[in-house]
Amino acid sequence: MSNENTKVLTIELLTPEGTPASQARFEIDDEKDLIQKYIASTCDFYERPLLDFVRSLLPRLDVFVDVGANIGNHSVFFGLACGAEIYAFEPNGPNYSRLERNFTLSNLIDRAHPRQLAFGIEPGYVVSSFKEGSTNTGGVGVKAANACTPEAVQLVRGDDQLAHLINAPPNRMVVKIDVEGMEIDVLKGMRCLIDTCRPVIICETSTDKNLVLMRNFLVERNYMVAACFFKTATFVLLPMERISEMLPQLAVASWRTARSYVDYCRMARAIGHSRLAVAELNRWIG
């Protein structure tokens, strides 16, 4: 939430050719939070190698669906870099407020449709659930509640919430799912959308069990893994019928991503070393 330490950070987005394209702006009000801290310390998007990889496959997007949108890192990127219409869903109240403000700051309000909702397999109500001691608002899960519970938000099926897309399937669509263990329920609640619209899917899996369940669900729907990123495995999955169409971009993207990922890891190490040096200096001064 806004406070005296709040600042607005600008990220310059370039075209694939390296010329200035647009500016993303994020409100930073809690640098203890993992995602905000990364954006503030690097002046870049969180999980940039993943974003660049998907952008290489689909330089222009019709629709980007963001389930577990957090503060809008992925939504803002694909809205500005790929011209996507954005449908962003975030159940946590403080994160949802940041999401709305970041859409406004990045001049995306005309193409962004944020809703404070959670996705699942059956309608109901949930409240945010934090891991004890965690400072990562991106790691906020949900647990069942009733409608009268303070701060309860609706749990909806993706197929119900996005029925208009099922009725008029967009040609170029990406669905991103980052829901801290709820990914299988979210996928099952979007079964009709996946079967009809055939989107590229970005999905983080939190456990080995969920990885197997995700694989089984998507293999049945003729999806294949194109790439996997990060310590908490985040998969990019493509419908098999689009592989031949995307193969040239996929070959180029894989090498660009390798370079981007090396730079990403090098930057992360440098930031870690600098923080240790500052901490050591502060101990020495103190």
C-alpha positions as CSV (number, residue, x, y, z in Angstrom):
1,M,0.0,0.0,0.0
2,S,1.1,3.6,-0.6
3,N,3.3,5.1,2.2
4,E,6.1,7.6,2.6
5,N,8.6,5.1,1.2
6,T,6.6,4.5,-2.0
7,K,8.4,5.2,-5.3
8,V,7.5,4.7,-8.9
9,L,10.1,2.9,-11.0
10,T,10.3,3.0,-14.8
11,I,11.4,0.2,-17.1
12,E,12.3,1.0,-20.7
13,L,11.0,-1.6,-23.1
14,L,12.7,-2.1,-26.4
15,T,11.6,-3.6,-29.7
16,P,13.3,-6.8,-30.8
17,E,15.5,-4.6,-33.0
18,G,16.6,-2.6,-29.9
19,T,14.8,0.7,-30.4
20,P,12.7,2.3,-27.6
21,A,9.1,1.0,-27.6
22,S,7.3,1.9,-24.4
23,Q,7.7,2.5,-20.7
24,A,6.4,0.2,-17.9
25,R,5.9,1.8,-14.5
26,F,5.6,0.0,-11.2
27,E,4.8,1.3,-7.8
28,I,7.3,0.0,-5.3
29,D,6.1,0.2,-1.7
30,D,7.7,-2.9,0.0
31,E,11.2,-3.8,-1.0
32,K,11.1,-6.8,1.4
33,D,8.8,-8.4,-1.1
34,L,10.7,-10.6,-3.5
35,I,9.2,-9.3,-6.8
36,Q,9.2,-5.7,-5.9
37,K,12.8,-6.0,-4.5
38,Y,13.9,-7.6,-7.8
39,I,12.3,-4.9,-10.0
40,A,13.7,-2.1,-7.8
41,S,17.3,-3.5,-7.7
42,T,17.6,-4.4,-11.4
43,C,15.2,-1.8,-13.1
44,D,13.9,-4.8,-15.1
45,F,11.0,-7.2,-15.1
46,Y,11.0,-10.2,-12.8
47,E,11.5,-13.5,-14.6
48,R,12.7,-11.7,-17.7
49,P,14.1,-14.8,-19.5
50,L,10.7,-16.4,-19.4
51,L,9.0,-13.3,-20.7
52,D,11.5,-12.9,-23.6
53,F,11.1,-16.5,-24.6
54,V,7.4,-16.3,-24.9
55,R,7.6,-13.0,-26.7
56,S,10.0,-14.6,-29.2
57,L,7.3,-17.2,-29.9
58,L,4.5,-14.7,-30.2
59,P,5.7,-11.1,-30.8
60,R,2.1,-10.0,-31.1
61,L,-0.7,-11.2,-28.8
62,D,-4.5,-10.9,-28.9
63,V,-5.1,-11.9,-25.3
64,F,-3.0,-12.5,-22.2
65,V,-4.8,-14.2,-19.3
66,D,-3.0,-13.8,-16.0
67,V,-4.2,-16.2,-13.2
68,G,-2.4,-15.2,-10.0
69,A,-1.3,-11.8,-11.4
70,N,0.3,-10.5,-8.2
71,I,1.4,-6.8,-8.9
72,G,1.1,-7.2,-12.7
73,N,4.7,-8.0,-13.7
74,H,3.8,-10.4,-16.5
75,S,0.6,-8.6,-17.5
76,V,2.3,-5.2,-17.9
77,F,5.1,-6.8,-20.0
78,F,2.8,-8.6,-22.4
79,G,0.4,-5.7,-22.6
80,L,3.2,-3.3,-23.6
81,A,5.6,-5.6,-25.5
82,C,3.0,-7.6,-27.4
83,G,-0.1,-5.4,-27.5
84,A,-2.2,-7.9,-25.6
85,E,-5.7,-7.4,-24.2
86,I,-5.2,-8.4,-20.5
87,Y,-7.4,-10.3,-18.2
88,A,-5.7,-10.3,-14.8
89,F,-7.0,-12.1,-11.7
90,E,-5.5,-11.7,-8.2
91,P,-7.3,-12.6,-4.9
92,N,-5.0,-10.9,-2.4
93,G,-6.3,-7.4,-1.5
94,P,-3.0,-5.5,-1.2
95,N,-1.6,-7.1,-4.4
96,Y,-4.8,-6.4,-6.3
97,S,-4.5,-2.7,-5.3
98,R,-0.9,-2.6,-6.6
99,L,-2.0,-4.4,-9.8
100,E,-4.6,-1.8,-10.6
101,R,-2.2,1.1,-9.9
102,N,0.5,-0.4,-12.1
103,F,-2.0,-0.8,-15.0
104,T,-2.8,2.9,-14.6
105,L,0.9,4.0,-14.3
106,S,1.8,2.0,-17.4
107,N,-1.1,3.5,-19.4
108,L,-2.8,0.1,-19.9
109,I,-6.1,0.8,-18.2
110,D,-8.0,0.8,-21.6
111,R,-6.8,-2.8,-22.4
112,A,-6.5,-4.3,-18.9
113,H,-9.4,-6.0,-17.2
114,P,-8.4,-6.8,-13.6
115,R,-10.6,-8.6,-11.2
116,Q,-10.1,-9.6,-7.5
117,L,-10.9,-13.2,-8.0
118,A,-9.4,-16.7,-7.4
119,F,-9.7,-19.5,-10.0
120,G,-10.6,-23.1,-9.2
121,I,-12.6,-26.1,-10.2
122,E,-15.8,-25.3,-8.2
123,P,-17.3,-21.9,-7.3
124,G,-17.0,-20.8,-3.7
125,Y,-15.1,-18.3,-1.5
126,V,-11.4,-18.2,-0.3
127,V,-9.1,-16.0,1.8
128,S,-5.4,-15.3,1.3
129,S,-3.1,-17.7,3.1
130,F,0.5,-16.6,3.9
131,K,3.5,-18.8,4.7
132,E,4.7,-18.0,8.2
133,G,7.7,-15.6,8.0
134,S,7.5,-15.2,4.3
135,T,8.1,-11.7,2.7
136,N,7.1,-12.9,-0.8
137,T,3.6,-11.7,-1.7
138,G,4.0,-13.8,-4.8
139,G,3.9,-16.9,-2.6
140,V,0.4,-16.1,-1.2
141,G,-1.9,-19.0,-1.5
142,V,-5.6,-19.3,-0.7
143,K,-7.8,-21.4,1.6
144,A,-11.5,-22.1,1.6
145,A,-13.8,-19.7,3.4
146,N,-17.4,-18.8,3.5
147,A,-19.0,-15.7,2.1
148,C,-19.3,-14.0,5.5
149,T,-15.5,-14.3,6.3
150,P,-13.8,-11.0,6.4
151,E,-11.7,-10.3,3.2
152,A,-13.2,-13.4,1.5
153,V,-13.1,-13.3,-2.4
154,Q,-15.0,-15.3,-4.9
155,L,-13.5,-18.6,-6.3
156,V,-14.7,-19.0,-9.9
157,R,-14.2,-21.3,-12.8
158,G,-12.1,-19.9,-15.6
159,D,-14.5,-21.3,-18.2
160,D,-17.3,-19.2,-16.6
161,Q,-15.3,-16.0,-16.2
162,L,-13.9,-16.1,-19.7
163,A,-16.8,-17.6,-21.6
164,H,-16.7,-14.7,-24.1
165,L,-13.2,-15.9,-25.2
166,I,-14.5,-19.5,-25.7
167,N,-17.4,-18.2,-27.9
168,A,-15.0,-16.1,-30.0
169,P,-11.5,-17.8,-29.7
170,P,-8.6,-15.4,-30.2
171,N,-5.8,-16.6,-32.6
172,R,-2.9,-15.6,-30.4
173,M,-3.5,-16.2,-26.7
174,V,-1.3,-17.0,-23.7
175,V,-2.5,-18.2,-20.3
176,K,-0.2,-17.8,-17.3
177,I,-1.0,-19.7,-14.1
178,D,0.9,-19.1,-10.8
179,V,-1.3,-20.0,-7.9
180,E,0.8,-21.7,-5.3
181,G,-0.4,-25.3,-5.4
182,M,-3.9,-24.7,-7.0
183,E,-2.7,-25.1,-10.6
184,I,-4.5,-28.4,-11.2
185,D,-7.8,-27.1,-10.1
186,V,-7.3,-23.9,-12.2
187,L,-6.5,-26.0,-15.3
188,K,-9.5,-28.2,-14.8
189,G,-11.7,-25.2,-14.3
190,M,-10.4,-23.9,-17.7
191,R,-10.8,-27.2,-19.6
192,C,-13.2,-25.8,-22.2
193,L,-11.1,-22.6,-22.8
194,I,-8.0,-24.7,-23.3
195,D,-9.7,-27.2,-25.6
196,T,-11.3,-24.4,-27.7
197,C,-8.8,-21.5,-27.7
198,R,-5.6,-23.7,-27.7
199,P,-3.5,-21.1,-25.9
200,V,0.2,-21.2,-25.1
201,I,0.3,-22.0,-21.4
202,I,2.8,-20.8,-18.8
203,C,2.4,-22.8,-15.6
204,E,4.4,-22.9,-12.3
205,T,4.2,-26.3,-10.5
206,S,4.8,-26.3,-6.8
207,T,5.2,-30.1,-6.2
208,D,6.3,-33.2,-8.0
209,K,2.7,-34.5,-7.6
210,N,1.3,-31.4,-9.3
211,L,3.9,-31.8,-12.1
212,V,2.6,-35.3,-12.9
213,L,-1.0,-34.2,-12.7
214,M,-0.3,-31.2,-15.0
215,R,1.5,-33.4,-17.4
216,N,-1.4,-36.0,-17.5
217,F,-4.0,-33.3,-18.0
218,L,-2.1,-31.5,-20.8
219,V,-0.8,-34.5,-22.6
220,E,-4.4,-35.6,-23.0
221,R,-5.0,-32.3,-24.7
222,N,-2.0,-32.7,-27.1
223,Y,0.3,-30.2,-25.4
224,M,4.1,-30.4,-25.2
225,V,6.7,-28.7,-23.1
226,A,8.7,-26.1,-25.0
227,A,10.8,-24.9,-22.1
228,C,11.2,-24.9,-18.3
229,F,12.5,-22.0,-16.2
230,F,13.7,-21.3,-12.7
231,K,14.1,-23.1,-9.4
232,T,10.4,-23.4,-8.9
233,A,9.7,-25.1,-12.2
234,T,7.7,-22.9,-14.5
235,F,6.8,-24.5,-17.8
236,V,6.0,-23.1,-21.2
237,L,3.6,-25.5,-23.0
238,L,2.5,-25.4,-26.6
239,P,-0.4,-27.1,-28.4
240,M,1.0,-29.8,-30.7
241,E,-0.8,-28.5,-33.8
242,R,1.1,-25.2,-33.6
243,I,4.6,-26.6,-33.3
244,S,5.3,-26.5,-37.0
245,E,4.1,-22.9,-37.1
246,M,6.3,-21.9,-34.2
247,L,9.4,-24.1,-34.8
248,P,11.5,-21.4,-36.5
249,Q,10.8,-18.9,-33.6
250,L,11.4,-21.7,-31.1
251,A,14.8,-22.5,-32.5
252,V,15.9,-18.8,-32.3
253,A,14.2,-18.3,-28.9
254,S,16.0,-21.2,-27.3
255,W,19.4,-19.6,-28.0
256,R,18.3,-16.1,-27.1
257,T,16.9,-17.5,-23.8
258,A,20.2,-19.3,-23.0
259,R,22.0,-15.9,-23.4
260,S,19.3,-14.1,-21.4
261,Y,19.3,-16.7,-18.7
262,V,23.1,-16.5,-18.2
263,D,22.8,-12.7,-17.9
264,Y,19.9,-13.1,-15.5
265,C,21.9,-15.5,-13.2
266,R,25.0,-13.2,-13.4
267,M,22.9,-10.2,-12.4
268,A,21.3,-12.2,-9.5
269,R,24.8,-13.2,-8.3
270,A,26.1,-9.6,-8.5
271,I,23.1,-8.3,-6.6
272,G,23.7,-11.0,-3.9
273,H,27.4,-10.1,-3.6
274,S,26.7,-6.4,-3.4
275,R,24.1,-7.0,-0.6
276,L,26.6,-9.1,1.4
277,A,29.3,-6.4,0.9
278,V,26.9,-3.6,2.1
279,A,25.9,-5.8,5.1
280,E,29.6,-6.4,6.0
281,L,30.4,-2.7,5.6
282,N,27.5,-1.8,7.9
283,R,28.7,-4.3,10.5
284,W,32.2,-2.9,10.3
285,I,31.0,0.7,10.6
286,G,28.7,-0.3,13.5
